[in-house]
């Protein structure tokens, strides 16, 4: 029998070769994320995702527009993933928002809804709601549901 003592290496001695580059990569990612506006955009998406009233009320207003009904048909409800596919820009301490989200109608045209709104006394006051028809190309059109007053 062999009575030699087996010496086990510590975790650090066994894993330092992959752990240090991983930490370096993680730090580079944190620095790039914090120095870009990606963090602000992610926060804007989270706010818009949480405040579904903003897009749902705008959709209900757009559904009442005769031209929207004529061109798009019946607008389908906006799912929460549509907000992530769009663009959100909050300003004025999150009391103003510009939101661009894809919408679908029963006539299967590709369109976006542009929303500009201000939060006044806890309710959204819409300054502008536009439906932009993008596809088919020959039918491109902007339908002004609520016109922004300059």
N, C-alpha and C positions, 0 to 999 in steps of 0.2 A: 504494500500500500504506500501511496505517496502522501506524505503529511505536510505538503507545502501549503502555505496560506495564500488564498486567492485574493488579490487586492482588487476591489472594485473601484473604477474611476467615478468621480463625482459627476453629477448631471452636467455641470458647467463644462468640465473637461471633455465630456462626450459630445456636447451639442453646440459649443460656441461657434463652430464654423458656419452653421446655418442661422443661428440666432442673431448674431450681430448684423449680417446683411438684411435680415428681416426687419429688425428694429430701424435700421437706416432707411429702408424703403418706406416703412410706416411713417417715419418723421418727415421724409420728403413729401409724401402724400398729404400729411396734415398741413405742412407749410404751403403747398400749392393750393389746397382746398381753402385755407383761410385767407390767402392773398388774392384769390379770384372772387368773382361775384357769384360763384356757384352756391356758396352758403346762403346768400341772400335769396337767390332764386328758389332754393329748396325750402326756405322758410316761407316764401310767398306761396308756393304750391301747397304747403301744409296748411296755411291759413285758408286758402281758397277751397281746399279739400274739406276742411272742417266746417266752413261756412257755406254749405250747399244751398242755402237760401238765396245767395247772390245769383247763382246761375239758374236756379229753378224758377225764380220770379221773373228773371229776364226772358226765359224761355216761354213762360206763360204769356208775357206781354207780346212776344214775337208771334205766338200762335194765333193771336187775335188780329194780326195784320192781314188784310185781304190779298195783297201782292205776295206775301210769304206763302199763304195757303195755295194761291194760284201756281206759283213756281215750284215750291218744295213739296206741296201736299201736307199731310199731317206730320208735324215735327215729332220725332221720337224723343223720349226722355233722355236727359243727359246722364250718363253713368259717371261714376267717380273717376274712372280711368281717362275719360275725355279731358278732364282738367289737367291731368299729367301730360297729355299729348299736346296741350295748348301752351299758352304763355301768360304769365301773371306778373304784374308790376304794381306793387303797393307804394304809396307815397303819403306824405302829410301824416306821419305817425300812424300809418295803417288806416287812415280815415278816407283815403281815396284809392281807387283801384282801376287799372286797365287790364281787362281779361280777354283773351282770344282763345276760343275753344271750338273744336270741330262739332258740327251738328249734322244730323241726318234727317231726311224727310222720307215720306212714303214713296216719292217719285225718284228715289235713289240718286240724288245729285250730291256731289261733294261740295260742302260749304263750311264756312266758319262763322261764328257769331262773335262780334266785337262788342264788348261791354265797357262802358266808362261810367263809374258811379262814385258817389260820395256817401259816407255813413253820417247821417244826421239823426241825433237822438236815438241811436240804436237801430235805425232802419236805413236800408239802402235807397238812395235817391238817384235814379238813373239819369245821366246826362246824355248818353248816346247808346243806342243799340242798333247795330247794323248786321245784316246777314249778307255775307259775301259768297256768291256762287262761284266756285272755282272750276268745276268739271261738270259737264263737258265744256271745253274751251270756247266753242262757238256760242255758248249761252252764258258767258261770264256776265255778272251783274252784281251791283251793290244795292241792296234794298234797305233804305233808311227807315227803321221802325220808330226810333226816337232820334230826332235830329239834335245835334249838339249846338247850343246857342253860343256864339262867340262874343 
